């Protein structure tokens, strides 16, 4: 078997067969690296896709209260999704078939609220007497929510209904350029709608409601920079990170496997 002597310090001889094997392995290693790079790219794409899908929308916080809860606060979070326009008006419609009683609006700097009441088709009997009217709409105007910002609008209530499992608050968001986004689609079949309405789940169990932290903070200031605290966005972001980690793990496995020596049969 022929050998080749390399002119380096010391003595080193390599067989032609070994040189051929090493040269033959190079394309295979390059193929493995390309495959590994593709897997990593797919993982990164998963992370970016998750971030893109997690589009912000109007939500109500907390996400749930006990049926018949009393003396609590609902916070409607309104993000601005437009780059070239600001939000100038927000309209929240409260259900009247299952009315929210004792509604009070918390002042927000720069915003003027208008509360509309409606006569109930079915009066509600309470310990304090029979209620024949309830708030059906709250409109905030005069303020501004800029691009990349959101605003929290707090609404206190005296009592939530106990005859339903959820409350849907249809919302209209008007921009400075005249565009109106209609957040009015109710959840159906477990799938999230394109323009979902803020929905509050009502669970079994009574007792006095605890006000959410946002309502206790004493903050009545202007709009805030969106910080990605929306639950759906967070879940999608976590899913994307998992995809990315799995992609990196697969890439590392491919590289290690490609470097492992093969044993002749």
WOVENLIN-V127299 format. One record per pair of residues at least 24 apart in sequence whose C-alpha atoms are under 6 Angstrom apart, sorted by sequence separation. I is the first residue (numbers start at 1). J is the second residue. D is the distance in Angstrom with one decimal. If there is no record, write none. Layout:
I	J	D
I	J	D
//
This chain:
114	138	5.6
114	139	5.1
113	139	5.5
113	140	4.4
170	197	5.0
112	140	5.4
169	197	6.0
111	140	5.9
112	141	5.3
169	198	5.3
111	141	5.5
111	142	5.0
168	199	4.5
111	143	4.6
167	199	5.7
110	143	4.8
167	200	5.1
166	200	5.4
166	201	4.3
166	202	5.1
165	202	4.8
94	136	4.7
93	136	5.7
94	137	5.7
93	137	4.4
92	137	5.7
92	138	5.3
91	138	5.8
91	139	4.4
106	154	5.5
90	139	5.7
90	140	5.2
105	155	4.8
89	140	5.7
104	155	5.8
89	141	4.7
104	156	5.0
103	156	5.6
103	157	4.5
88	143	5.9
102	157	5.1
88	144	5.2
102	158	4.3
87	144	5.6
101	158	5.5
87	145	4.9
101	159	5.2
86	145	5.3
86	146	4.7
100	160	5.2
98	161	6.0
83	147	5.2
80	147	5.6
80	149	5.8
79	149	6.0
80	150	5.9
79	150	4.0
78	150	5.4
151	223	4.7
78	151	5.3
150	223	5.4
77	151	5.8
150	224	5.3
77	152	4.6
94	169	5.4
149	224	5.2
76	152	5.6
93	169	5.5
149	225	4.2
150	226	5.7
76	153	5.1
93	170	5.3
148	225	5.9
149	226	4.9
75	153	5.5
145	223	5.8
148	226	5.8
75	154	4.4
92	171	4.5
74	154	5.8
91	171	5.5
74	155	5.2
91	172	5.1
73	155	5.6
90	172	5.9
73	156	4.2
90	173	4.9
72	156	5.8
72	157	5.6
89	174	5.0
71	157	5.7
88	174	5.9
71	158	4.7
87	174	5.8
88	175	5.4
70	158	5.2
87	175	4.3
88	176	5.7
70	159	4.3
86	175	5.4
69	159	5.7
86	176	5.4
69	160	5.4
85	176	5.6
68	160	4.7
68	161	5.0
68	162	4.5
67	162	4.5
109	220	6.0
108	220	5.1
109	221	5.6
67	202	5.1
64	200	5.3
66	202	5.2
67	203	5.5
63	200	5.4
64	201	4.4
65	202	5.1
66	203	4.6
67	204	5.8
72	209	5.0
60	198	5.4
64	202	5.6
66	204	5.7
70	208	5.2
71	209	5.9
72	210	5.9
73	211	5.2
59	198	4.6
66	205	5.5
69	208	5.7
70	209	5.5
72	211	5.1
66	206	5.7
69	209	5.4
54	233	4.4
50	236	5.4
51	237	5.8
50	237	5.6
50	240	5.2
47	240	4.0
46	240	5.3
47	241	5.6
43	243	5.5
44	244	5.5
43	244	3.9
43	247	4.7
40	247	5.2
39	247	5.4
40	248	5.4
36	251	4.3
//
